[in-house]
Amino acid sequence: GVHQGTVKSIVWGADPNVLTTAADDKKIRWWDLRSKTPVAEYGVDGLIGSCELNGTGGVLSVAAGKGIYFFDGTQPGSLLKKMDMKYEVASAAVNMEQRRFVTGSTRDTWVRVHDLDTGAEIETGKGHHGPVWSVAFSPDGKLYATGSEDGTIKLWKFTTGPYGLWR
């Protein structure tokens, strides 16, 4: 039960006894720390770019190749949905309240917002000068942050009306 490649991500969920790992062997594993053994495993179609948990428990978003996998953060190995994209995805994060997800790509410098139910691209954010390797929503879901190979981090407003410094 060990990964056969570089471990790219480690995520703790709501249960402090379960740890989620994602690695270059294209496997996501959920480990029971008490028994030190995997309790669930899921194979993905491409190399894993990111693995993010939305909120405590929430939804685990995994970007791998041209796919995005959304898992129930409270049920190890329970796939909620898989989205097939037309581009290589480096990073993904989901906002369940707004039923949207955000992606960064290895092939361009754009950030894309998609509808979670249909997969339709709703918005494209431009401003980075390198691939976008990481995305994450703020705890309140009203902002998301992106990190790029160009060394910059950008904050994007994800709500209507004034918010913080945005008017």
N, C-alpha and C positions, 0 to 999 in steps of 0.2 A: 503493500500500500503506500509506496513513496512515489513522488513525481519523478519522471524520467527526463526532466529538463529544468531549465531555470525557473524558479518560482518568481512570478511577476507581481503577485498581489496577495496580501493577507487581509482578511476582513473579519471583524468580530461583529456578530449580530446581537439580537436581544438576549439570546441564551449565552451566558458567559462560559458555558462548557462546550460550545460548538464554535469552531474556527473554520472559515472558508479560505481555501487557497486556489490560486489559478496559476498555471504554469505553461511553459513552452511545449509540453507534451500534449497540448490541446485538451487538457483535462481540468475540470473544476472539481474540487473535492471538499466535502464537509467532514471535519474531524471531530470526534468525541474526545475531548481532552482527558477525560477520566480513564478511558480504555486505550487511548493513543492509537485509535484505529479509525479509518474512514467509515462514516455512516451512510454516505451517499457519494456518487460520482456521476459526472455528466461530461461527455465528450463533445467538443465543438468542432466546427468545420475549418477553422483557420487559426493562425497564431493569435494569442490573446494580447490585446492592446491595453485594455483597462478592465477593472472590476471594481464597481462602486456600490455602496449601500446607501439608499435614499432613506434618511431618517433612521431612528432606532427600530429595528425589525424591518419595516418597509419592504422595498423591492431592491433586489440585487441586479444591477445592470452590468452585463459583460459584453464588451466589444471584441469580436474575433473575426478576422478576415473581412468578408462582406456581410457578416451577420451580427445582429444584436440580440442577446438573450436576456429575457427578464424572468427572474426567479422570485418566488415567494421567500422573503427574508426570514420567515419564521418556520418554514418547512424545508429542511435540507433536501436539495435535489428536485424540488417541485417547480418545473418550468411553467410559467404563466403564459408566455408568448415568445415567439421568435420572429424577428423582422429581417427580411432579406433586402439588402441595400444594393444600389448599382455601383457603389464605390467601396474601397477599402476603408474600414472604420478603425481609427486609432483609439477613440474614446467615446463614451456615451454616458449620459446621466438622464434620469427620468423624474418628471414632476407628475405624480399620480393625481393630485388635485386638479391640475389643469389638463390632464391627459395628453401631455406633450413630452417629447424627449429631444435632447440636444446631442449632436455628434460633432466630432472633429475627425479629420481625415489625414491619411499619410500622403495623399496625392496632390492636395492643394492647401490653400491657406484660409479656407472658409469654415465658418461654423454654421451648421444647419439645424433648424428647429423643425421637427416633424410631429404630425398628429399620431398619437399612440394607437388609435383605433384603425386608421386607414393607411398609415405609413406615408401619407402625402407630405411633401415638403411645403412648409408654410412660410418660412422666412430664411434668408441667408444673411449671415453677418460677415462683413469683410473688414479687415483692419490688421490682421496678423501678416507677417512676412515670412512665415515658415509653417510647416505642418502643425496642426493643433493636436497635441499629445494628451492633454488632460482637460476635462470639463467636470464641473460640479455645481449643484444647486446650493444656494444658501439655505440655512435651516428653515427660514420662513417661506422659501420657494419664490421669493419676489425678485431675486437676482440669480444669475449664474455667472461663474467665473470660467475663463479659458486660459490655458497655458500653452505656449507655442515654442517650437524649436528656435524661434528668433529671440528667445530670452525674455519675452514679455508675458505679463498676465493682464487680461482685460476683464472688466466687469460689465455685464449686460443687464439692463433692466428687463424684467419679465413680468411686469404688472402695468395696469393702466393707472393714470393719475400720478400725482407727485409721490416720490419715494426718495428719502434721504436727500442727497444733493441734486437729484434729478427733479426738474419742475415741468 
